[in-house]
């Protein structure tokens, strides 16, 4: 359950109000709950999961098995962790995964680099995807892709799950 709680925190962070506004102007970004879905309709969790898996596997990653998300979040969030030990060049695969997602219509919102970590947020059709790379391949490296639906219904479900995980 601890890993699932971590995923919930990641997803909650990627769909937070602060991330839904442009860093410079403070106006809502497309893909935030304050903006309508982009042309082409809204995505569901299965479609987002497929886009992440397709981009990541084409870039040379395989998925590392994980506990998965709590049932209450399965329509609101997606989590995909790369098995970095099986990738020839994990950082190159991370960059290629993001490039493929952007080519598929995900719009970059923010990138933050700090002390061996890179965290990039992209938006598409009411979803925010946060890609993160922490560490170095020659020591310890974790690469994850987590997406959250920015709807009010999903924000409520994520907050409820967070509250439950804080009690346990």
N, CA, C and O of each residue as an XYZ file, in Angstrom:
672
protein
N       0.815     -1.196      0.000
C       0.000      0.000      0.000
C       0.858      1.259      0.000
O       0.412      2.303     -0.478
N       2.084      1.183      0.528
C       2.955      2.364      0.576
C       3.276      2.872     -0.818
O       3.278      4.080     -1.056
N       3.549      1.957     -1.745
C       3.840      2.386     -3.116
C       2.620      3.031     -3.754
O       2.738      4.025     -4.471
N       1.453      2.466     -3.494
C       0.224      3.058     -4.036
C       0.020      4.451     -3.466
O      -0.411      5.358     -4.179
N       0.324      4.628     -2.194
C       0.201      5.963     -1.589
C       1.161      6.931     -2.245
O       0.821      8.095     -2.456
N       2.357      6.468     -2.571
C       3.320      7.318     -3.271
C       2.818      7.719     -4.635
O       3.000      8.861     -5.058
N       2.189      6.792     -5.326
C       1.622      7.092     -6.638
C       0.504      8.111     -6.490
O       0.393      9.037     -7.293
N      -0.317      7.944     -5.474
C      -1.405      8.887     -5.242
C      -0.826     10.279     -5.022
O      -1.342     11.258     -5.561
N       0.240     10.372     -4.234
C       0.863     11.672     -3.996
C       1.392     12.255     -5.295
O       1.232     13.448     -5.551
N       2.014     11.432     -6.110
C       2.525     11.895     -7.391
C       1.396     12.419     -8.259
O       1.492     13.511     -8.819
N       0.327     11.643     -8.373
C      -0.795     12.043     -9.216
C      -1.462     13.285     -8.659
O      -1.817     14.187     -9.418
N      -1.636     13.349     -7.356
C      -2.243     14.534     -6.758
C      -1.396     15.756     -7.047
O      -1.927     16.835     -7.308
N      -0.105     15.596     -7.003
C       0.779     16.716     -7.291
C       0.703     17.156     -8.725
O       0.826     18.347     -9.011
N       0.502     16.220     -9.644
C       0.506     16.607    -11.045
C      -0.810     17.228    -11.476
O      -0.875     17.860    -12.530
N      -1.854     17.061    -10.687
C      -3.122     17.672    -11.085
C      -3.497     18.825    -10.165
O      -4.645     19.270    -10.148
N      -2.541     19.294     -9.418
C      -2.809     20.363     -8.460
C      -3.083     21.687     -9.159
O      -2.664     21.910    -10.295
N      -3.791     22.550     -8.459
C      -4.151     23.878     -8.975
C      -2.931     24.658     -9.436
O      -2.973     25.297    -10.488
N      -1.844     24.620     -8.670
C      -0.665     25.414     -9.025
C      -0.069     24.985    -10.353
O       0.507     25.807    -11.067
N      -0.198     23.711    -10.695
C       0.353     23.225    -11.941
C      -0.578     23.510    -13.114
O      -0.180     23.366    -14.270
N      -1.800     23.908    -12.828
C      -2.783     24.143    -13.879
C      -2.704     25.560    -14.433
O      -3.459     25.908    -15.341
N      -1.812     26.373    -13.909
C      -1.688     27.745    -14.387
C      -0.319     27.977    -14.988
O       0.680     27.425    -14.525
N      -0.282     28.792    -16.015
C       0.962     29.141    -16.669
C       1.888     29.819    -15.670
O       1.461     30.707    -14.933
N       3.156     29.406    -15.639
C       4.109     29.927    -14.667
C       4.299     31.435    -14.771
O       4.515     32.091    -13.752
N       4.228     31.994    -15.953
C       4.513     33.414    -16.132
C       3.269     34.288    -16.016
O       3.302     35.320    -15.345
N       2.178     33.891    -16.655
C       1.007     34.764    -16.701
C      -0.037     34.466    -15.636
O      -0.863     35.322    -15.317
N      -0.004     33.235    -15.074
C      -1.009     32.858    -14.087
C      -2.341     32.460    -14.699
O      -3.295     32.195    -13.968
N      -2.428     32.412    -16.033
C      -3.672     32.028    -16.689
C      -3.755     30.511    -16.786
O      -2.726     29.835    -16.815
N      -4.974     29.965    -16.835
C      -5.104     28.512    -16.923
C      -4.471     27.968    -18.197
O      -4.550     28.586    -19.258
N      -3.845     26.804    -18.076
C      -3.284     26.107    -19.230
C      -4.338     25.180    -19.805
O      -5.272     24.780    -19.111
N      -4.182     24.839    -21.093
C      -5.078     23.833    -21.646
C      -4.767     22.529    -20.937
O      -3.613     22.259    -20.604
N      -5.791     21.718    -20.704
C      -5.603     20.470    -19.991
C      -5.859     20.617    -18.503
O      -5.969     19.606    -17.810
N      -5.959     21.829    -17.985
C      -6.269     22.006    -16.572
C      -7.770     21.928    -16.391
O      -8.526     21.983    -17.361
N      -8.200     21.798    -15.140
C      -9.633     21.693    -14.899
C     -10.347     22.997    -15.236
O     -11.573     23.013    -15.350
N      -9.603     24.089    -15.396
C     -10.212     25.370    -15.724
C     -10.384     25.559    -17.227
O     -10.945     26.567    -17.658
N      -9.915     24.617    -18.025
C     -10.001     24.749    -19.474
C     -10.716     23.534    -20.050
O     -10.640     22.448    -19.476
N     -11.406     23.696    -21.168
C     -12.083     22.559    -21.788
C     -11.071     21.594    -22.393
O      -9.921     21.961    -22.637
N     -11.504     20.363    -22.633
C     -10.634     19.371    -23.265
C     -10.239     19.858    -24.649
O     -11.006     20.551    -25.317
N      -9.056     19.497    -25.066
C      -8.569     19.903    -26.372
C      -9.370     19.190    -27.452
O     -10.072     18.216    -27.179
N      -9.256     19.689    -28.686
C      -9.954     19.077    -29.811
C      -9.590     17.601    -29.881
O      -8.448     17.231    -29.610
N     -10.529     16.774    -30.234
C     -10.277     15.350    -30.319
C     -10.924     14.610    -29.164
O     -10.811     13.387    -29.079
N     -11.592     15.317    -28.282
C     -12.303     14.679    -27.191
C     -11.427     14.426    -25.992
O     -10.213     14.624    -26.027
N     -12.071     13.981    -24.925
C     -11.321     13.716    -23.709
C     -10.815     12.280    -23.731
O     -11.342     11.417    -24.432
N      -9.780     12.060    -22.941
C      -9.180     10.735    -22.830
C      -9.696     10.054    -21.579
O     -10.094     10.723    -20.626
N      -9.694      8.727    -21.574
C      -9.960      8.005    -20.343
C      -8.650      7.376    -19.875
O      -7.642      7.429    -20.580
N      -8.670      6.785    -18.692
C      -7.449      6.239    -18.099
C      -6.815      5.165    -18.987
O      -5.591      5.099    -19.098
N      -7.629      4.334    -19.611
C      -7.090      3.275    -20.460
C      -6.328      3.856    -21.655
O      -5.269      3.349    -22.027
N      -6.868      4.915    -22.251
C      -6.201      5.555    -23.393
C      -4.891      6.209    -22.956
O      -3.885      6.117    -23.660
N      -4.901      6.869    -21.796
C      -3.682      7.499    -21.285
C      -2.639      6.424    -20.985
O      -1.469      6.580    -21.336
N      -3.056      5.339    -20.340
C      -2.130      4.244    -20.032
C      -1.505      3.677    -21.300
O      -0.312      3.377    -21.332
N      -2.319      3.533    -22.347
C      -1.818      2.997    -23.615
C      -0.814      3.967    -24.240
O       0.222      3.539    -24.748
N      -1.111      5.264    -24.208
C      -0.177      6.242    -24.778
C       1.161      6.215    -24.045
O       2.216      6.275    -24.676
N       1.120      6.124    -22.723
C       2.364      6.070    -21.945
C       3.122      4.786    -22.267
O       4.315      4.827    -22.566
N       2.439      3.656    -22.209
C       3.092      2.365    -22.468
C       3.669      2.301    -23.877
O       4.792      1.834    -24.068
N       2.911      2.765    -24.857
C       3.403      2.736    -26.242
C       4.649      3.601    -26.405
O       5.623      3.176    -27.027
N       4.623      4.817    -25.848
C       5.769      5.720    -25.970
C       6.983      5.164    -25.229
O       8.101      5.201    -25.743
N       6.761      4.652    -24.027
C       7.876      4.158    -23.209
C       8.494      2.886    -23.792
O       9.717      2.751    -23.818
N       7.667      1.963    -24.255
C       8.228      0.724    -24.808
C       8.911      0.990    -26.151
O       9.926      0.362    -26.453
N       8.383      1.897    -26.953
C       9.052      2.255    -28.209
C      10.409      2.902    -27.940
O      11.318      2.826    -28.767
N      10.536      3.540    -26.773
C      11.788      4.208    -26.411
C      12.787      3.258    -25.744
O      13.896      3.669    -25.403
N      12.404      2.001    -25.559
C      13.334      1.019    -25.005
C      13.085      0.607    -23.569
O      13.877     -0.143    -22.999
N      12.000      1.080    -22.971
C      11.675      0.686    -21.600
C      10.759     -0.531    -21.590
O      10.012     -0.775    -22.538
N      10.831     -1.282    -20.508
C       9.805     -2.253    -20.163
C       9.222     -1.778    -18.838
O       9.872     -1.044    -18.094
N       8.011     -2.195    -18.552
C       7.369     -1.745    -17.314
C       7.807     -2.613    -16.146
O       7.859     -3.839    -16.247
N       8.118     -1.960    -15.047
C       8.432     -2.676    -13.816
C       7.124     -2.918    -13.081
O       6.376     -1.975    -12.825
N       6.838     -4.166    -12.739
C       5.582     -4.444    -12.034
C       5.504     -3.659    -10.727
O       6.503     -3.479    -10.031
N       4.296     -3.199    -10.410
C       4.083     -2.461     -9.168
C       2.747     -2.873     -8.571
O       1.992     -3.637     -9.172
N       2.468     -2.356     -7.380
C       1.214     -2.677     -6.687
C      -0.018     -2.182     -7.432
O      -1.104     -2.740     -7.279
N       0.143     -1.160     -8.217
C      -1.004     -0.592     -8.909
C      -1.728      0.412     -8.042
O      -1.369      0.638     -6.886
N      -2.730      0.996     -8.604
C      -3.504      2.028     -7.927
C      -4.687      1.431     -7.175
O      -5.181      0.364     -7.541
N      -5.139      2.106     -6.137
C      -6.368      1.661     -5.468
C      -7.535      1.695     -6.460
O      -7.560      2.540     -7.354
N      -8.490      0.792     -6.310
C      -9.630      0.747     -7.247
C     -10.351      2.081     -7.420
O     -10.828      2.386     -8.514
N     -10.435      2.873     -6.363
C     -11.163      4.143     -6.442
C     -10.480      5.160     -7.360
O     -11.094      6.159     -7.736
N      -9.225      4.917     -7.724
C      -8.499      5.867     -8.570
C      -8.252      5.377     -9.993
O      -7.664      6.102    -10.795
N      -8.675      4.198    -10.315
C      -8.319      3.622    -11.610
C      -8.874      4.371    -12.814
O      -8.318      4.264    -13.907
N      -9.961      5.131    -12.643
C     -10.454      5.922    -13.770
C      -9.887      7.341    -13.747
O     -10.086      8.113    -14.684
N      -9.176      7.676    -12.664
C      -8.661      9.031    -12.480
C      -7.147      9.146    -12.619
O      -6.625     10.250    -12.772
N      -6.453      8.044    -12.568
C      -5.000      8.118    -12.534
C      -4.371      6.919    -13.224
O      -4.972      5.851    -13.340
N      -3.148      7.129    -13.673
C      -2.368      6.090    -14.336
C      -0.949      6.180    -13.799
O      -0.411      7.272    -13.621
N      -0.353      5.035    -13.543
C       1.034      5.000    -13.081
C       1.801      3.969    -13.906
O       1.311      2.867    -14.154
N       3.007      4.341    -14.325
C       3.847      3.445    -15.132
C       5.286      3.658    -14.686
O       5.817      4.760    -14.817
N       5.923      2.615    -14.160
C       7.316      2.723    -13.723
C       8.198      1.914    -14.656
O       7.925      0.751    -14.952
N       9.262      2.559    -15.110
C      10.200      1.896    -16.026
C      11.127      0.963    -15.263
O      11.580      1.283    -14.164
N      11.404     -0.184    -15.850
C      12.420     -1.083    -15.324
C      13.745     -0.616    -15.923
O      14.149     -1.080    -16.989
N      14.409      0.294    -15.240
C      15.598      0.956    -15.787
C      16.762      0.003    -15.987
O      17.650      0.278    -16.794
N      16.776     -1.114    -15.266
C      17.876     -2.085    -15.411
C      17.860     -2.758    -16.780
O      18.887     -3.246    -17.250
N      16.698     -2.780    -17.412
C      16.571     -3.434    -18.718
C      16.736     -2.469    -19.887
O      16.741     -2.903    -21.039
N      16.870     -1.180    -19.620
C      17.023     -0.186    -20.689
C      18.507      0.006    -20.994
O      19.326      0.103    -20.080
N      18.848      0.059    -22.273
C      20.244      0.254    -22.669
C      20.776      1.595    -22.165
O      21.885      1.664    -21.637
N      19.995      2.647    -22.327
C      20.373      3.988    -21.871
C      19.114      4.639    -21.300
O      18.356      5.270    -22.037
N      18.887      4.491    -19.993
C      17.639      4.974    -19.396
C      17.349      6.454    -19.633
O      16.197      6.821    -19.867
N      18.362      7.306    -19.577
C      18.100      8.733    -19.770
C      17.679      9.023    -21.205
O      16.799      9.849    -21.447
N      18.309      8.341    -22.148
C      17.928      8.499    -23.559
C      16.490      7.996    -23.769
O      15.718      8.600    -24.514
N      16.144      6.890    -23.109
C      14.783      6.349    -23.218
C      13.764      7.292    -22.578
O      12.654      7.451    -23.087
N      14.143      7.913    -21.465
C      13.271      8.898    -20.807
C      12.987     10.062    -21.762
O      11.836     10.450    -21.961
N      14.051     10.606    -22.343
C      13.900     11.725    -23.279
C      13.067     11.327    -24.502
O      12.226     12.098    -24.964
N      13.307     10.116    -25.024
C      12.567      9.643    -26.197
C      11.092      9.415    -25.868
O      10.223      9.664    -26.704
N      10.805      8.939    -24.645
C       9.419      8.750    -24.229
C       8.688     10.089    -24.214
O       7.583     10.210    -24.743
N       9.316     11.090    -23.603
C       8.695     12.423    -23.571
C       8.520     12.992    -24.977
O       7.488     13.589    -25.281
N       9.511     12.810    -25.823
C       9.411     13.311    -27.201
C       8.231     12.661    -27.925
O       7.491     13.338    -28.639
N       8.054     11.349    -27.740
C       6.949     10.643    -28.385
C       5.602     11.122    -27.838
O       4.649     11.289    -28.599
N       5.519     11.342    -26.537
C       4.271     11.850    -25.957
C       3.942     13.235    -26.508
O       2.788     13.516    -26.832
N       4.941     14.092    -26.613
C       4.722     15.440    -27.158
C       4.294     15.360    -28.626
O       3.430     16.115    -29.071
N       4.902     14.446    -29.362
C       4.512     14.264    -30.765
C       3.052     13.796    -30.850
O       2.361     14.075    -31.830
N       2.598     13.088    -29.821
C       1.218     12.604    -29.762
C       0.233     13.622    -29.208
O      -0.921     13.280    -28.947
N       0.664     14.864    -29.022
C      -0.261     15.917    -28.626
C      -0.160     16.388    -27.186
O      -0.881     17.306    -26.793
N       0.711     15.787    -26.391
C       0.904     16.259    -25.024
C       1.728     17.542    -25.090
O       2.766     17.585    -25.750
N       1.271     18.574    -24.412
C       1.922     19.890    -24.427
C       2.718     20.092    -23.137
O       2.197     19.929    -22.034
N       3.994     20.451    -23.307
C       4.829     20.648    -22.125
C       4.382     21.866    -21.340
O       4.134     22.932    -21.904
N       4.283     21.693    -20.041
C       3.884     22.775    -19.151
C       5.072     23.271    -18.339
O       5.271     24.475    -18.173
N       5.848     22.332    -17.843
C       6.921     22.707    -16.939
C       7.984     21.608    -16.912
O       7.679     20.423    -17.040
N       9.217     22.024    -16.744
C      10.311     21.083    -16.504
C      11.159     21.643    -15.383
O      11.486     22.829    -15.355
N      11.506     20.770    -14.468
C      12.311     21.186    -13.332
C      13.470     20.217    -13.172
O      13.269     19.004    -13.102
N      14.678     20.751    -13.114
C      15.883     19.945    -12.917
C      16.528     20.382    -11.616
O      16.769     21.566    -11.378
N      16.801     19.379    -10.776
C      17.371     19.695     -9.478
C      18.098     18.488     -8.900
O      17.492     17.431     -8.726
N      19.365     18.625     -8.604
C      20.157     17.609     -7.892
C      19.904     16.182     -8.375
O      19.497     15.330     -7.585
N      20.132     15.913     -9.632
C      19.978     14.567    -10.155
C      18.567     14.161    -10.505
O      18.332     13.004    -10.854
N      17.630     15.069    -10.422
C      16.239     14.770    -10.754
C      15.755     15.667    -11.886
O      16.120     16.839    -11.976
N      14.934     15.094    -12.735
C      14.255     15.852    -13.783
C      12.778     15.503    -13.662
O      12.403     14.331    -13.667
N      11.949     16.527    -13.553
C      10.502     16.328    -13.460
C       9.860     17.194    -14.534
O      10.033     18.413    -14.551
N       9.125     16.557    -15.421
C       8.491     17.252    -16.536
C       6.993     17.004    -16.499
O       6.547     15.863    -16.375
N       6.217     18.076    -16.605
C       4.760     17.966    -16.659
C       4.288     18.306    -18.068
O       4.736     19.279    -18.674
N       3.376     17.485    -18.572
C       2.745     17.724    -19.864
C       1.234     17.568    -19.693
O       0.772     16.869    -18.791
N       0.472     18.224    -20.563
C      -0.989     18.227    -20.463
C      -1.623     17.801    -21.786
O      -1.098     18.064    -22.868
N      -2.773     17.131    -21.659
C      -3.547     16.776    -22.846
C      -4.966     16.400    -22.420
O      -5.151     15.583    -21.517
N      -5.940     16.983    -23.054
C      -7.352     16.600    -22.915
C      -7.795     16.376    -21.474
O      -8.408     15.354    -21.165
N      -7.493     17.314    -20.599
C      -7.963     17.201    -19.232
C      -7.101     16.344    -18.319
O      -7.488     16.064    -17.185
N      -5.953     15.930    -18.797
C      -5.030     15.109    -18.002
C      -3.699     15.836    -17.851
O      -3.279     16.567    -18.748
N      -3.045     15.634    -16.724
C      -1.680     16.106    -16.504
C      -0.818     14.884    -16.262
O      -1.113     14.064    -15.392
N       0.246     14.768    -17.034
C       1.185     13.663    -16.905
C       2.494     14.212    -16.358
O       3.026     15.193    -16.878
N       3.006     13.588    -15.321
C       4.284     13.982    -14.754
C       5.274     12.855    -14.977
O       5.082     11.737    -14.498
N       6.334     13.161    -15.710
C       7.419     12.210    -15.945
C       8.559     12.597    -15.023
O       8.917     13.771    -14.927
N       9.125     11.619    -14.348
C      10.216     11.948    -13.440
C      11.347     10.938    -13.547
O      11.132      9.737    -13.709
N      12.553     11.468    -13.451
C      13.769     10.671    -13.453
C      14.579     11.128    -12.249
O      14.976     12.290    -12.159
N      14.820     10.205    -11.329
C      15.537     10.529    -10.096
C      16.743      9.612     -9.948
O      16.602      8.390     -9.979
N      17.923     10.193     -9.787
C      19.133      9.419     -9.558
C      20.002      9.318    -10.791
O      19.892     10.110    -11.727
N      20.872      8.318    -10.765
C      21.792      8.070    -11.880
C      21.808      6.583    -12.190
O      21.667      5.751    -11.293
N      21.977      6.256    -13.449
C      21.941      4.861    -13.879
C      23.041      4.025    -13.229
O      22.848      2.828    -13.018
N      24.190      4.624    -12.907
C      25.289      3.847    -12.334
C      25.159      3.654    -10.820
O      25.978      2.958    -10.221
N      24.153      4.253    -10.196
C      23.939      4.078     -8.764
C      22.508      3.611     -8.514
O      22.243      2.411     -8.449
N      21.611      4.539     -8.377
C      20.201      4.235     -8.141
C      19.375      5.160     -9.010
O      19.542      6.378     -8.948
N      18.491      4.607     -9.813
C      17.690      5.409    -10.733
C      16.248      4.919    -10.723
O      15.987      3.719    -10.801
N      15.320      5.856    -10.624
C      13.890      5.551    -10.699
C      13.284      6.478    -11.747
O      13.447      7.697    -11.684
N      12.587      5.885    -12.708
C      11.896      6.663    -13.742
C      10.427      6.256    -13.722
O      10.088      5.079    -13.849
N       9.564      7.258    -13.560
C       8.129      6.996    -13.511
C       7.370      7.971    -14.409
O       7.835      9.069    -14.713
N       6.197      7.530    -14.816
C       5.263      8.343    -15.578
C       3.913      8.196    -14.870
O       3.343      7.106    -14.829
N       3.417      9.284    -14.323
C       2.142      9.258    -13.613
C       1.224     10.322    -14.182
O       1.641     11.461    -14.397
N      -0.018      9.956    -14.425
C      -0.967     10.917    -14.999
C      -2.213     10.973    -14.140
O      -2.654      9.970    -13.579
N      -2.770     12.171    -14.049
C      -4.000     12.364    -13.296
C      -5.018     13.147    -14.101
O      -4.683     14.109    -14.792
N      -6.264     12.718    -14.000
C      -7.371     13.428    -14.623
C      -7.650     14.664    -13.787
O      -7.756     14.571    -12.564
N      -7.770     15.808    -14.418
C      -7.933     17.081    -13.724
C      -9.373     17.434    -13.379
O      -9.638     18.560    -12.959
N     -10.305     16.511    -13.542
C     -11.711     16.811    -13.250
C     -11.935     16.973    -11.750
O     -11.163     16.466    -10.937
N     -12.995     17.681    -11.398
C     -13.355     17.871     -9.990
C     -13.663     16.523     -9.327
O     -13.315     16.306     -8.167
N     -14.309     15.628    -10.061
C     -14.636     14.297     -9.532
C     -13.365     13.533     -9.173
O     -13.292     12.904     -8.117
N     -12.365     13.588    -10.053
C     -11.125     12.871     -9.786
C     -10.298     13.560     -8.707
O      -9.644     12.895     -7.904
N     -10.325     14.873     -8.685
C      -9.612     15.578     -7.616
C     -10.166     15.159     -6.256
O      -9.411     14.955     -5.306
N     -11.490     15.033     -6.173
C     -12.128     14.600     -4.927
C     -11.694     13.178     -4.572
O     -11.361     12.904     -3.419
N     -11.696     12.270     -5.553
C     -11.297     10.878     -5.306
C      -9.837     10.789     -4.850
O      -9.510     10.014     -3.952
N      -8.975     11.577     -5.465
C      -7.560     11.577     -5.092
C      -7.396     12.102     -3.669
O      -6.652     11.520     -2.879
N      -8.075     13.188     -3.336
C      -7.990     13.744     -1.984
C      -8.522     12.768     -0.935
O      -7.961     12.670      0.156
N      -9.593     12.049     -1.253
C     -10.125     11.058     -0.333
C      -9.123      9.926     -0.121
O      -8.934      9.461      1.003
N      -8.491      9.492     -1.187
C      -7.488      8.419     -1.084
C      -6.279      8.878     -0.286
O      -5.725      8.113      0.504
N      -5.867     10.132     -0.491
C      -4.769     10.687      0.294
C      -5.106     10.708      1.782
O      -4.280     10.353      2.623
N      -6.324     11.126      2.091
C      -6.745     11.171      3.492
C      -6.710      9.778      4.106
O      -6.268      9.613      5.244
N      -7.175      8.764      3.356
C      -7.148      7.388      3.846
C      -5.716      6.917      4.077
O      -5.425      6.280      5.090
N      -4.823      7.229      3.140
C      -3.436      6.761      3.271
C      -2.710      7.451      4.418
O      -1.782      6.878      4.990
N      -3.111      8.656      4.761
C      -2.486      9.379      5.879
C      -2.880      8.753      7.215
O      -2.136      8.849      8.191
N      -4.046      8.117      7.259
C      -4.530      7.485      8.500
C      -3.865      6.133      8.742
O      -3.767      5.677      9.882
N      -3.409      5.493      7.659
C      -2.843      4.152      7.830
C      -1.371      4.155      8.073
O      -0.770      3.093      8.234
